[in-house]
Amino acid sequence: MGSGVPDTPEIDDVTAEILEAYAYISRSRQYVGMVGAPAPIPPSAITEYLDRYPSAICREEFDAAVFAIDDKFRKHWEEQSEKAQAAADAKSKPKKR
């Protein structure tokens, strides 16, 4: 039967390339504001990556995929930040009697 590890979906070569590129590109991400929110990845970061590691994937599709992953990451970060802030606010409120 199984080794206890859930089945991992197959990842095609294009998806693997984009995920690898995103991981590399996002390492140079800027953080902004008092809470250190992740700034969006700029197109120039993708250009720099593709200058160094050329791809057969069309640039428009490459950009769209990287930006979609980044949007999802930033949305998740924001949701987690809001949950953490709500929990901190709840702890700091005086208890009603």
LUMNU-261863 format. One record per atom (N, C-alpha, C, CB): residue number from 1; residue in one letter; x, y negated, z negated. Coordinates in nm, 4 decimals, m for minus. Glycine has a CB too. Layout:
% LUMNU-261863
+-------+------+----------+----------+----------+
| tilum | guti |        u |        v |        w |
+-------+------+----------+----------+----------+
|   NUM |    A |        X |        Y |        Z |
...
+-------+------+----------+----------+----------+
This chain:
% LUMNU-261863
+-------+------+----------+----------+----------+
| tilum | guti |        u |        v |        w |
+-------+------+----------+----------+----------+
|     1 |    M |   0.0834 |   0.1185 |   0.0000 |
|     1 |    M |   0.0000 |   0.0000 |   0.0000 |
|     1 |    M |   0.0868 |  m0.1233 |   0.0000 |
|     1 |    M |  m0.0943 |  m0.0007 |  m0.1198 |
|     2 |    G |   0.0685 |  m0.2111 |  m0.1001 |
|     2 |    G |   0.1396 |  m0.3378 |  m0.0956 |
|     2 |    G |   0.2477 |  m0.3477 |  m0.2006 |
|     2 |    G |   0.0436 |  m0.4508 |  m0.1119 |
|     3 |    S |   0.3301 |  m0.4447 |  m0.1822 |
|     3 |    S |   0.4383 |  m0.4704 |  m0.2766 |
|     3 |    S |   0.3967 |  m0.5733 |  m0.3806 |
|     3 |    S |   0.5633 |  m0.5178 |  m0.2029 |
|     4 |    G |   0.2709 |  m0.6117 |  m0.3791 |
|     4 |    G |   0.2255 |  m0.7147 |  m0.4716 |
|     4 |    G |   0.2372 |  m0.8546 |  m0.4151 |
|     4 |    G |   0.3027 |  m0.7061 |  m0.5988 |
|     5 |    V |   0.2983 |  m0.8663 |  m0.2982 |
|     5 |    V |   0.3144 |  m0.9955 |  m0.2333 |
|     5 |    V |   0.1989 |  m1.0118 |  m0.1344 |
|     5 |    V |   0.4543 |  m1.0071 |  m0.1615 |
|     6 |    P |   0.1268 |  m1.1254 |  m0.1411 |
|     6 |    P |   0.0174 |  m1.1441 |  m0.0461 |
|     6 |    P |   0.0686 |  m1.1456 |   0.0971 |
|     6 |    P |  m0.0577 |  m1.2736 |  m0.0762 |
|     7 |    D |  m0.0189 |  m1.1057 |   0.1881 |
|     7 |    D |   0.0178 |  m1.1077 |   0.3294 |
|     7 |    D |   0.0517 |  m1.2498 |   0.3713 |
|     7 |    D |  m0.0963 |  m1.0509 |   0.4171 |
|     8 |    T |   0.1636 |  m1.2653 |   0.4366 |
|     8 |    T |   0.2062 |  m1.3951 |   0.4868 |
|     8 |    T |   0.1648 |  m1.4051 |   0.6327 |
|     8 |    T |   0.3604 |  m1.4151 |   0.4702 |
|     9 |    P |   0.1004 |  m1.5149 |   0.6701 |
|     9 |    P |   0.0609 |  m1.5264 |   0.8106 |
|     9 |    P |   0.1831 |  m1.5370 |   0.9006 |
|     9 |    P |  m0.0301 |  m1.6479 |   0.8311 |
|    10 |    E |   0.1675 |  m1.4870 |   1.0198 |
|    10 |    E |   0.2741 |  m1.4992 |   1.1185 |
|    10 |    E |   0.2859 |  m1.6454 |   1.1601 |
|    10 |    E |   0.2470 |  m1.4080 |   1.2420 |
|    11 |    I |   0.4075 |  m1.6932 |   1.1711 |
|    11 |    I |   0.4312 |  m1.8303 |   1.2153 |
|    11 |    I |   0.5045 |  m1.8233 |   1.3479 |
|    11 |    I |   0.5128 |  m1.9127 |   1.1092 |
|    12 |    D |   0.4451 |  m1.8861 |   1.4492 |
|    12 |    D |   0.5080 |  m1.8836 |   1.5812 |
|    12 |    D |   0.6300 |  m1.9766 |   1.5827 |
|    12 |    D |   0.4062 |  m1.9253 |   1.6911 |
|    13 |    D |   0.7080 |  m1.9671 |   1.6879 |
|    13 |    D |   0.8326 |  m2.0437 |   1.6983 |
|    13 |    D |   0.8104 |  m2.1941 |   1.6980 |
|    13 |    D |   0.9061 |  m2.0047 |   1.8235 |
|    14 |    V |   0.7050 |  m2.2407 |   1.7632 |
|    14 |    V |   0.6770 |  m2.3846 |   1.7685 |
|    14 |    V |   0.6427 |  m2.4359 |   1.6283 |
|    14 |    V |   0.5606 |  m2.4146 |   1.8678 |
|    15 |    T |   0.5555 |  m2.3642 |   1.5598 |
|    15 |    T |   0.5183 |  m2.4042 |   1.4239 |
|    15 |    T |   0.6404 |  m2.4031 |   1.3330 |
|    15 |    T |   0.4092 |  m2.3111 |   1.3676 |
|    16 |    A |   0.7210 |  m2.2999 |   1.3433 |
|    16 |    A |   0.8420 |  m2.2905 |   1.2608 |
|    16 |    A |   0.9357 |  m2.4077 |   1.2887 |
|    16 |    A |   0.9149 |  m2.1571 |   1.2865 |
|    17 |    E |   0.9508 |  m2.4435 |   1.4152 |
|    17 |    E |   1.0382 |  m2.5555 |   1.4513 |
|    17 |    E |   0.9860 |  m2.6868 |   1.3921 |
|    17 |    E |   1.0498 |  m2.5674 |   1.6046 |
|    18 |    I |   0.8568 |  m2.7087 |   1.4010 |
|    18 |    I |   0.7991 |  m2.8335 |   1.3488 |
|    18 |    I |   0.8087 |  m2.8383 |   1.1967 |
|    18 |    I |   0.6519 |  m2.8476 |   1.3929 |
|    19 |    L |   0.7806 |  m2.7270 |   1.1299 |
|    19 |    L |   0.7923 |  m2.7243 |   0.9836 |
|    19 |    L |   0.9362 |  m2.7491 |   0.9388 |
|    19 |    L |   0.7431 |  m2.5898 |   0.9287 |
|    20 |    E |   1.0308 |  m2.6893 |   1.0102 |
|    20 |    E |   1.1717 |  m2.7101 |   0.9784 |
|    20 |    E |   1.2103 |  m2.8568 |   1.0003 |
|    20 |    E |   1.2608 |  m2.6174 |   1.0643 |
|    21 |    A |   1.1634 |  m2.9144 |   1.1104 |
|    21 |    A |   1.1922 |  m3.0549 |   1.1394 |
|    21 |    A |   1.1317 |  m3.1445 |   1.0313 |
|    21 |    A |   1.1375 |  m3.0941 |   1.2789 |
|    22 |    Y |   1.0071 |  m3.1172 |   0.9931 |
|    22 |    Y |   0.9424 |  m3.1981 |   0.8893 |
|    22 |    Y |   1.0213 |  m3.1921 |   0.7587 |
|    22 |    Y |   0.7978 |  m3.1503 |   0.8660 |
|    23 |    A |   1.0638 |  m3.0724 |   0.7215 |
|    23 |    A |   1.1415 |  m3.0580 |   0.5974 |
|    23 |    A |   1.2685 |  m3.1427 |   0.6040 |
|    23 |    A |   1.1777 |  m2.9092 |   0.5723 |
|    24 |    Y |   1.3351 |  m3.1423 |   0.7173 |
|    24 |    Y |   1.4580 |  m3.2201 |   0.7347 |
|    24 |    Y |   1.4282 |  m3.3701 |   0.7337 |
|    24 |    Y |   1.5283 |  m3.1809 |   0.8659 |
|    25 |    I |   1.3301 |  m3.4107 |   0.8136 |
|    25 |    I |   1.2972 |  m3.5529 |   0.8273 |
|    25 |    I |   1.2497 |  m3.6112 |   0.6947 |
|    25 |    I |   1.1897 |  m3.5729 |   0.9349 |
|    26 |    S |   1.1696 |  m3.5365 |   0.6216 |
|    26 |    S |   1.1119 |  m3.5893 |   0.4974 |
|    26 |    S |   1.2163 |  m3.6081 |   0.3873 |
|    26 |    S |   1.0023 |  m3.4965 |   0.4480 |
|    27 |    R |   1.3332 |  m3.5503 |   0.4027 |
|    27 |    R |   1.4387 |  m3.5688 |   0.3023 |
|    27 |    R |   1.4879 |  m3.7130 |   0.2971 |
|    27 |    R |   1.5559 |  m3.4756 |   0.3315 |
|    28 |    S |   1.4668 |  m3.7876 |   0.4049 |
|    28 |    S |   1.5110 |  m3.9279 |   0.4069 |
|    28 |    S |   1.3959 |  m4.0235 |   0.3765 |
|    28 |    S |   1.5724 |  m3.9624 |   0.5432 |
|    29 |    R |   1.2866 |  m3.9698 |   0.3249 |
|    29 |    R |   1.1677 |  m4.0494 |   0.2957 |
|    29 |    R |   1.1986 |  m4.1624 |   0.1970 |
|    29 |    R |   1.0569 |  m3.9599 |   0.2397 |
|    30 |    Q |   1.1321 |  m4.2747 |   0.2181 |
|    30 |    Q |   1.1371 |  m4.3878 |   0.1255 |
|    30 |    Q |   1.0217 |  m4.3740 |   0.0264 |
|    30 |    Q |   1.1297 |  m4.5247 |   0.2021 |
|    31 |    Y |   1.0409 |  m4.4227 |  m0.0934 |
|    31 |    Y |   0.9349 |  m4.4263 |  m0.1946 |
|    31 |    Y |   0.9125 |  m4.5715 |  m0.2332 |
|    31 |    Y |   0.9717 |  m4.3392 |  m0.3205 |
|    32 |    V |   0.7858 |  m4.6100 |  m0.2525 |
|    32 |    V |   0.7530 |  m4.7503 |  m0.2716 |
|    32 |    V |   0.6629 |  m4.7712 |  m0.3926 |
|    32 |    V |   0.6865 |  m4.8057 |  m0.1474 |
|    33 |    G |   0.6635 |  m4.8941 |  m0.4404 |
|    33 |    G |   0.5706 |  m4.9328 |  m0.5462 |
|    33 |    G |   0.6160 |  m4.8907 |  m0.6845 |
|    33 |    G |   0.4361 |  m4.8745 |  m0.5190 |
|    34 |    M |   0.5370 |  m4.9326 |  m0.7811 |
|    34 |    M |   0.5669 |  m4.9046 |  m0.9216 |
|    34 |    M |   0.5635 |  m4.7547 |  m0.9531 |
|    34 |    M |   0.4680 |  m4.9779 |  m1.0110 |
|    35 |    V |   0.4772 |  m4.6815 |  m0.8835 |
|    35 |    V |   0.4638 |  m4.5386 |  m0.9112 |
|    35 |    V |   0.5521 |  m4.4535 |  m0.8207 |
|    35 |    V |   0.3193 |  m4.4963 |  m0.8956 |
|    36 |    G |   0.6246 |  m4.5169 |  m0.7316 |
|    36 |    G |   0.7127 |  m4.4426 |  m0.6413 |
|    36 |    G |   0.6360 |  m4.3565 |  m0.5436 |
|    36 |    G |   0.8072 |  m4.3563 |  m0.7204 |
|    37 |    A |   0.5334 |  m4.4151 |  m0.4818 |
|    37 |    A |   0.4517 |  m4.3421 |  m0.3854 |
|    37 |    A |   0.5325 |  m4.3136 |  m0.2588 |
|    37 |    A |   0.3239 |  m4.4218 |  m0.3511 |
|    38 |    P |   0.5130 |  m4.1959 |  m0.1993 |
|    38 |    P |   0.5860 |  m4.1654 |  m0.0758 |
|    38 |    P |   0.5359 |  m4.2508 |   0.0398 |
|    38 |    P |   0.5726 |  m4.0165 |  m0.0408 |
|    39 |    A |   0.6286 |  m4.3207 |   0.1037 |
|    39 |    A |   0.5945 |  m4.4015 |   0.2216 |
|    39 |    A |   0.5795 |  m4.3081 |   0.3420 |
|    39 |    A |   0.7041 |  m4.5115 |   0.2490 |
|    40 |    P |   0.5017 |  m4.3499 |   0.4414 |
|    40 |    P |   0.4899 |  m4.2674 |   0.5621 |
|    40 |    P |   0.6250 |  m4.2526 |   0.6319 |
|    40 |    P |   0.3870 |  m4.3284 |   0.6589 |
|    41 |    I |   0.6424 |  m4.1414 |   0.6967 |
|    41 |    I |   0.7642 |  m4.1200 |   0.7754 |
|    41 |    I |   0.7562 |  m4.2110 |   0.8981 |
|    41 |    I |   0.7808 |  m3.9678 |   0.8174 |
|    42 |    P |   0.8588 |  m4.2925 |   0.9224 |
|    42 |    P |   0.8555 |  m4.3807 |   1.0397 |
|    42 |    P |   0.8941 |  m4.3049 |   1.1670 |
|    42 |    P |   0.9501 |  m4.5005 |   1.0191 |
|    43 |    P |   0.8445 |  m4.3506 |   1.2812 |
|    43 |    P |   0.8825 |  m4.2870 |   1.4083 |
|    43 |    P |   1.0342 |  m4.2832 |   1.4290 |
|    43 |    P |   0.8172 |  m4.3607 |   1.5247 |
|    44 |    S |   1.1046 |  m4.3823 |   1.3766 |
|    44 |    S |   1.2503 |  m4.3845 |   1.3944 |
|    44 |    S |   1.3178 |  m4.2643 |   1.3288 |
|    44 |    S |   1.3081 |  m4.5134 |   1.3370 |
|    45 |    A |   1.2602 |  m4.2124 |   1.2205 |
|    45 |    A |   1.3178 |  m4.0940 |   1.1557 |
|    45 |    A |   1.3041 |  m3.9717 |   1.2469 |
|    45 |    A |   1.2487 |  m4.0674 |   1.0191 |
|    46 |    I |   1.1930 |  m3.9648 |   1.3192 |
|    46 |    I |   1.1745 |  m3.8542 |   1.4131 |
|    46 |    I |   1.2708 |  m3.8696 |   1.5305 |
|    46 |    I |   1.0279 |  m3.8485 |   1.4634 |
|    47 |    T |   1.2865 |  m3.9930 |   1.5770 |
|    47 |    T |   1.3807 |  m4.0190 |   1.6873 |
|    47 |    T |   1.5217 |  m3.9763 |   1.6481 |
|    47 |    T |   1.3796 |  m4.1690 |   1.7262 |
|    48 |    E |   1.5645 |  m4.0147 |   1.5293 |
|    48 |    E |   1.6979 |  m3.9766 |   1.4818 |
|    48 |    E |   1.7124 |  m3.8250 |   1.4752 |
|    48 |    E |   1.7252 |  m4.0380 |   1.3439 |
|    49 |    Y |   1.6090 |  m3.7583 |   1.4260 |
|    49 |    Y |   1.6129 |  m3.6122 |   1.4188 |
|    49 |    Y |   1.6259 |  m3.5519 |   1.5585 |
|    49 |    Y |   1.4867 |  m3.5580 |   1.3490 |
|    50 |    L |   1.5418 |  m3.5992 |   1.6522 |
|    50 |    L |   1.5428 |  m3.5428 |   1.7876 |
|    50 |    L |   1.6702 |  m3.5773 |   1.8645 |
|    50 |    L |   1.4221 |  m3.5921 |   1.8650 |
|    51 |    D |   1.7337 |  m3.6887 |   1.8300 |
|    51 |    D |   1.8632 |  m3.7207 |   1.8909 |
|    51 |    D |   1.9674 |  m3.6171 |   1.8494 |
|    51 |    D |   1.9094 |  m3.8631 |   1.8502 |
|    52 |    R |   1.9561 |  m3.5727 |   1.7265 |
|    52 |    R |   2.0522 |  m3.4767 |   1.6726 |
|    52 |    R |   2.0155 |  m3.3324 |   1.7082 |
|    52 |    R |   2.0613 |  m3.4917 |   1.5215 |
|    53 |    Y |   1.8849 |  m3.3031 |   1.7045 |
|    53 |    Y |   1.8351 |  m3.1679 |   1.7310 |
|    53 |    Y |   1.7268 |  m3.1748 |   1.8401 |
|    53 |    Y |   1.7784 |  m3.1023 |   1.5997 |
|    54 |    P |   1.7663 |  m3.1782 |   1.9664 |
|    54 |    P |   1.6677 |  m3.1883 |   2.0740 |
|    54 |    P |   1.5666 |  m3.0729 |   2.0699 |
|    54 |    P |   1.7386 |  m3.1906 |   2.2097 |
|    55 |    S |   1.4471 |  m3.1012 |   2.1192 |
|    55 |    S |   1.3397 |  m3.0030 |   2.1184 |
|    55 |    S |   1.2748 |  m2.9947 |   2.2561 |
|    55 |    S |   1.2350 |  m3.0383 |   2.0117 |
|    56 |    A |   1.2240 |  m2.8766 |   2.2885 |
|    56 |    A |   1.1486 |  m2.8593 |   2.4129 |
|    56 |    A |   1.0030 |  m2.9011 |   2.3945 |
|    56 |    A |   1.1561 |  m2.7132 |   2.4605 |
|    57 |    I |   0.9632 |  m2.9260 |   2.2695 |
|    57 |    I |   0.8261 |  m2.9685 |   2.2412 |
|    57 |    I |   0.8100 |  m3.1130 |   2.2866 |
|    57 |    I |   0.7919 |  m2.9534 |   2.0892 |
|    58 |    C |   0.7002 |  m3.1405 |   2.3544 |
|    58 |    C |   0.6748 |  m3.2762 |   2.4037 |
|    58 |    C |   0.6715 |  m3.3736 |   2.2854 |
|    58 |    C |   0.5405 |  m3.2822 |   2.4838 |
|    59 |    R |   0.7281 |  m3.4925 |   2.3057 |
|    59 |    R |   0.7442 |  m3.5899 |   2.1973 |
|    59 |    R |   0.6113 |  m3.6276 |   2.1342 |
|    59 |    R |   0.8133 |  m3.7148 |   2.2487 |
|    60 |    E |   0.5078 |  m3.6462 |   2.2132 |
|    60 |    E |   0.3776 |  m3.6847 |   2.1579 |
|    60 |    E |   0.3238 |  m3.5774 |   2.0643 |
|    60 |    E |   0.2771 |  m3.7111 |   2.2706 |
|    61 |    E |   0.3365 |  m3.4506 |   2.1057 |
|    61 |    E |   0.2903 |  m3.3409 |   2.0208 |
|    61 |    E |   0.3768 |  m3.3278 |   1.8960 |
|    61 |    E |   0.2907 |  m3.2093 |   2.0989 |
|    62 |    F |   0.5066 |  m3.3459 |   1.9122 |
|    62 |    F |   0.5987 |  m3.3383 |   1.7997 |
|    62 |    F |   0.5634 |  m3.4446 |   1.6965 |
|    62 |    F |   0.7445 |  m3.3551 |   1.8472 |
|    63 |    D |   0.5483 |  m3.5693 |   1.7441 |
|    63 |    D |   0.5102 |  m3.6791 |   1.6541 |
|    63 |    D |   0.3781 |  m3.6498 |   1.5848 |
|    63 |    D |   0.5003 |  m3.8113 |   1.7315 |
|    64 |    A |   0.2786 |  m3.6085 |   1.6614 |
|    64 |    A |   0.1452 |  m3.5829 |   1.6059 |
|    64 |    A |   0.1511 |  m3.4768 |   1.4968 |
|    64 |    A |   0.0484 |  m3.5389 |   1.7167 |
|    65 |    A |   0.2277 |  m3.3719 |   1.5198 |
|    65 |    A |   0.2375 |  m3.2642 |   1.4209 |
|    65 |    A |   0.3088 |  m3.3125 |   1.2938 |
|    65 |    A |   0.3121 |  m3.1432 |   1.4809 |
|    66 |    V |   0.4200 |  m3.3811 |   1.3103 |
|    66 |    V |   0.4947 |  m3.4303 |   1.1934 |
|    66 |    V |   0.4097 |  m3.5300 |   1.1147 |
|    66 |    V |   0.6284 |  m3.4965 |   1.2373 |
|    67 |    F |   0.3430 |  m3.6213 |   1.1841 |
|    67 |    F |   0.2595 |  m3.7203 |   1.1149 |
|    67 |    F |   0.1403 |  m3.6532 |   1.0447 |
|    67 |    F |   0.2090 |  m3.8268 |   1.2149 |
|    68 |    A |   0.0826 |  m3.5504 |   1.1055 |
|    68 |    A |  m0.0300 |  m3.4798 |   1.0425 |
|    68 |    A |   0.0153 |  m3.4100 |   0.9147 |
|    68 |    A |  m0.0916 |  m3.3769 |   1.1403 |
|    69 |    I |   0.1310 |  m3.3453 |   0.9190 |
|    69 |    I |   0.1833 |  m3.2797 |   0.7983 |
|    69 |    I |   0.2117 |  m3.3851 |   0.6919 |
|    69 |    I |   0.3125 |  m3.1980 |   0.8303 |
|    70 |    D |   0.2710 |  m3.4965 |   0.7343 |
|    70 |    D |   0.3043 |  m3.6021 |   0.6397 |
|    70 |    D |   0.1789 |  m3.6641 |   0.5785 |
|    70 |    D |   0.3874 |  m3.7096 |   0.7084 |
|    71 |    D |   0.0754 |  m3.6853 |   0.6586 |
|    71 |    D |  m0.0506 |  m3.7384 |   0.6051 |
|    71 |    D |  m0.1072 |  m3.6442 |   0.4995 |
|    71 |    D |  m0.1537 |  m3.7596 |   0.7186 |
|    72 |    K |  m0.1026 |  m3.5142 |   0.5269 |
|    72 |    K |  m0.1530 |  m3.4145 |   0.4321 |
|    72 |    K |  m0.0702 |  m3.4178 |   0.3036 |
|    72 |    K |  m0.1498 |  m3.2727 |   0.4949 |
|    73 |    F |   0.0624 |  m3.4266 |   0.3163 |
|    73 |    F |   0.1503 |  m3.4337 |   0.1994 |
|    73 |    F |   0.1183 |  m3.5566 |   0.1151 |
|    73 |    F |   0.2976 |  m3.4363 |   0.2428 |
|    74 |    R |   0.1065 |  m3.6728 |   0.1809 |
|    74 |    R |   0.0827 |  m3.7968 |   0.1074 |
|    74 |    R |  m0.0550 |  m3.7974 |   0.0414 |
|    74 |    R |   0.0963 |  m3.9166 |   0.2008 |
|    75 |    K |  m0.1551 |  m3.7398 |   0.1080 |
|    75 |    K |  m0.2896 |  m3.7301 |   0.0504 |
|    75 |    K |  m0.2860 |  m3.6408 |  m0.0742 |
|    75 |    K |  m0.3909 |  m3.6741 |   0.1553 |
|    76 |    H |  m0.2168 |  m3.5280 |  m0.0656 |
|    76 |    H |  m0.2033 |  m3.4381 |  m0.1807 |
|    76 |    H |  m0.1305 |  m3.5091 |  m0.2948 |
|    76 |    H |  m0.1276 |  m3.3087 |  m0.1406 |
|    77 |    W |  m0.0235 |  m3.5820 |  m0.2619 |
|    77 |    W |   0.0513 |  m3.6551 |  m0.3647 |
|    77 |    W |  m0.0412 |  m3.7553 |  m0.4351 |
|    77 |    W |   0.1739 |  m3.7284 |  m0.3019 |
|    78 |    E |  m0.1207 |  m3.8277 |  m0.3566 |
|    78 |    E |  m0.2115 |  m3.9274 |  m0.4133 |
|    78 |    E |  m0.3156 |  m3.8614 |  m0.5044 |
|    78 |    E |  m0.2816 |  m4.0059 |  m0.3007 |
|    79 |    E |  m0.3719 |  m3.7489 |  m0.4607 |
|    79 |    E |  m0.4703 |  m3.6782 |  m0.5427 |
|    79 |    E |  m0.4091 |  m3.6317 |  m0.6744 |
|    79 |    E |  m0.5273 |  m3.5584 |  m0.4661 |
|    80 |    Q |  m0.2879 |  m3.5778 |  m0.6685 |
|    80 |    Q |  m0.2210 |  m3.5314 |  m0.7905 |
|    80 |    Q |  m0.1880 |  m3.6480 |  m0.8825 |
|    80 |    Q |  m0.0932 |  m3.4545 |  m0.7556 |
|    81 |    S |  m0.1484 |  m3.7596 |  m0.8231 |
|    81 |    S |  m0.1169 |  m3.8791 |  m0.9016 |
|    81 |    S |  m0.2410 |  m3.9320 |  m0.9721 |
|    81 |    S |  m0.0568 |  m3.9882 |  m0.8118 |
|    82 |    E |  m0.3542 |  m3.9324 |  m0.9006 |
|    82 |    E |  m0.4798 |  m3.9793 |  m0.9607 |
|    82 |    E |  m0.5230 |  m3.8871 |  m1.0754 |
|    82 |    E |  m0.5914 |  m3.9870 |  m0.8537 |
|    83 |    K |  m0.5068 |  m3.7559 |  m1.0583 |
|    83 |    K |  m0.5416 |  m3.6605 |  m1.1654 |
|    83 |    K |  m0.4528 |  m3.6833 |  m1.2872 |
|    83 |    K |  m0.5275 |  m3.5139 |  m1.1157 |
|    84 |    A |  m0.3244 |  m3.7031 |  m1.2630 |
|    84 |    A |  m0.2319 |  m3.7261 |  m1.3739 |
|    84 |    A |  m0.2652 |  m3.8564 |  m1.4459 |
|    84 |    A |  m0.0867 |  m3.7291 |  m1.3232 |
|    85 |    Q |  m0.3008 |  m3.9595 |  m1.3698 |
|    85 |    Q |  m0.3356 |  m4.0878 |  m1.4303 |
|    85 |    Q |  m0.4641 |  m4.0756 |  m1.5114 |
|    85 |    Q |  m0.3510 |  m4.1962 |  m1.3221 |
|    86 |    A |  m0.5629 |  m4.0032 |  m1.4595 |
|    86 |    A |  m0.6889 |  m3.9837 |  m1.5320 |
|    86 |    A |  m0.6643 |  m3.9075 |  m1.6617 |
|    86 |    A |  m0.7912 |  m3.9082 |  m1.4443 |
|    87 |    A |  m0.5777 |  m3.8080 |  m1.6572 |
|    87 |    A |  m0.5459 |  m3.7315 |  m1.7780 |
|    87 |    A |  m0.4736 |  m3.8199 |  m1.8794 |
|    87 |    A |  m0.4597 |  m3.6082 |  m1.7432 |
|    88 |    A |  m0.3824 |  m3.9031 |  m1.8318 |
|    88 |    A |  m0.3104 |  m3.9936 |  m1.9225 |
|    88 |    A |  m0.4056 |  m4.0958 |  m1.9835 |
|    88 |    A |  m0.1961 |  m4.0658 |  m1.8479 |
|    89 |    D |  m0.4976 |  m4.1471 |  m1.9019 |
|    89 |    D |  m0.5963 |  m4.2433 |  m1.9517 |
|    89 |    D |  m0.6862 |  m4.1790 |  m2.0574 |
|    89 |    D |  m0.6816 |  m4.2980 |  m1.8355 |
|    90 |    A |  m0.7268 |  m4.0546 |  m2.0338 |
|    90 |    A |  m0.8139 |  m3.9851 |  m2.1282 |
|    90 |    A |  m0.7430 |  m3.9629 |  m2.2623 |
|    90 |    A |  m0.8596 |  m3.8507 |  m2.0694 |
|    91 |    K |  m0.6156 |  m3.9350 |  m2.2583 |
|    91 |    K |  m0.5391 |  m3.9132 |  m2.3821 |
|    91 |    K |  m0.5210 |  m4.0422 |  m2.4612 |
|    91 |    K |  m0.4023 |  m3.8533 |  m2.3499 |
|    92 |    S |  m0.5128 |  m4.1552 |  m2.3908 |
|    92 |    S |  m0.4834 |  m4.2808 |  m2.4591 |
|    92 |    S |  m0.6083 |  m4.3516 |  m2.5127 |
|    92 |    S |  m0.4103 |  m4.3728 |  m2.3653 |
|    93 |    K |  m0.7276 |  m4.3056 |  m2.4737 |
|    93 |    K |  m0.8518 |  m4.3684 |  m2.5220 |
|    93 |    K |  m0.8748 |  m4.3272 |  m2.6665 |
|    93 |    K |  m0.9745 |  m4.3283 |  m2.4331 |
|    94 |    P |  m0.9199 |  m4.4219 |  m2.7490 |
|    94 |    P |  m0.9514 |  m4.3852 |  m2.8872 |
|    94 |    P |  m1.0726 |  m4.2920 |  m2.8899 |
|    94 |    P |  m0.9783 |  m4.5118 |  m2.9730 |
|    95 |    K |  m1.0711 |  m4.1987 |  m2.9820 |
|    95 |    K |  m1.1811 |  m4.1036 |  m2.9943 |
|    95 |    K |  m1.3004 |  m4.1721 |  m3.0603 |
|    95 |    K |  m1.1376 |  m3.9788 |  m3.0755 |
|    96 |    K |  m1.4183 |  m4.1430 |  m3.0074 |
|    96 |    K |  m1.5411 |  m4.1968 |  m3.0660 |
|    96 |    K |  m1.5859 |  m4.1056 |  m3.1772 |
|    96 |    K |  m1.6526 |  m4.2126 |  m2.9598 |
|    97 |    R |  m1.6422 |  m4.1642 |  m3.2820 |
|    97 |    R |  m1.6929 |  m4.0842 |  m3.3943 |
|    97 |    R |  m1.8396 |  m4.0987 |  m3.4081 |
|    97 |    R |  m1.6264 |  m4.1228 |  m3.5232 |
+-------+------+----------+----------+----------+
